[in-house]
Amino acid sequence: MVTHIQVDEINNTSDKELRARLILAFAGIAPEIVPTETFLYDVSRLDRAKMGNGEVFLAVKTALDGRDKKRNNTQDALIAEVAIVNGFRLLTSDRNLADVALGLGANIRFFDV
C-alpha cells in the first residue's frame, strides 16, 4: 500500500536516471494506492485524500518538526498517519520518522542506508 505522496515524490525526483529506476521498481511492485487520512491544501490530491480530523497527522508533524525541520515533514507525516491509522507497516530509512511513528503505534520496518 502506498499513497499518492510516494508516487508524487518519485515523479518529482530531479535525477532522470534515478527517477526512471524508481518508476520501474515501483511498477514491478504494483502497490495499491490508498488515500491519505488527511487532506492538506497544496499537498493532497482531492481524489486521493480523506477529510479526516488530522489529529494523528498533527502529532506526527509536530514531533518531526521538533526533531528536524525538514521540508518534507508534511509529506512524511501524511504517509505515517496512513500507516498508523490503518495498521500498515511503514517502510522508511528516515530514523526520525521511524522513531516518531513507532512512538505513536506504527509498525515500522527501518532500512539503514
Secondary structure as the mmCIF struct_conf table of DSSP 4:
data_model
#
loop_
_struct_conf.conf_type_id
_struct_conf.id
_struct_conf.beg_label_comp_id
_struct_conf.beg_label_asym_id
_struct_conf.beg_label_seq_id
_struct_conf.end_label_comp_id
_struct_conf.end_label_asym_id
_struct_conf.end_label_seq_id
STRN STRN1 VAL A 2 VAL A 2
HELX_RH_AL_P HELX_RH_AL_P1 HIS A 4 ASN A 11
TURN_TY1_P TURN_TY1_P1 ASN A 12 ASN A 12
BEND BEND1 SER A 14 SER A 14
HELX_RH_AL_P HELX_RH_AL_P2 LYS A 16 ILE A 29
HELX_LH_PP_P HELX_LH_PP_P1 PRO A 31 GLU A 32
STRN STRN2 ILE A 33 ILE A 33
STRN STRN3 THR A 36 THR A 36
BEND BEND2 GLU A 37 THR A 38
TURN_TY1_P TURN_TY1_P2 TYR A 41 VAL A 43
BEND BEND3 SER A 44 SER A 44
HELX_RH_3T_P HELX_RH_3T_P1 LEU A 46 ARG A 48
STRN STRN4 ALA A 49 ALA A 49
HELX_RH_AL_P HELX_RH_AL_P3 GLU A 55 ARG A 67
TURN_TY1_P TURN_TY1_P3 ARG A 71 ASN A 72
HELX_RH_AL_P HELX_RH_AL_P4 ASN A 73 ASN A 86
TURN_TY1_P TURN_TY1_P4 GLY A 87 GLY A 87
HELX_LH_PP_P HELX_LH_PP_P2 PHE A 88 PHE A 88
STRN STRN5 ARG A 89 THR A 92
BEND BEND4 SER A 93 SER A 93
HELX_RH_AL_P HELX_RH_AL_P5 ARG A 95 GLY A 103
TURN_TY1_P TURN_TY1_P5 LEU A 104 GLY A 105
STRN STRN6 ASN A 107 PHE A 110
#
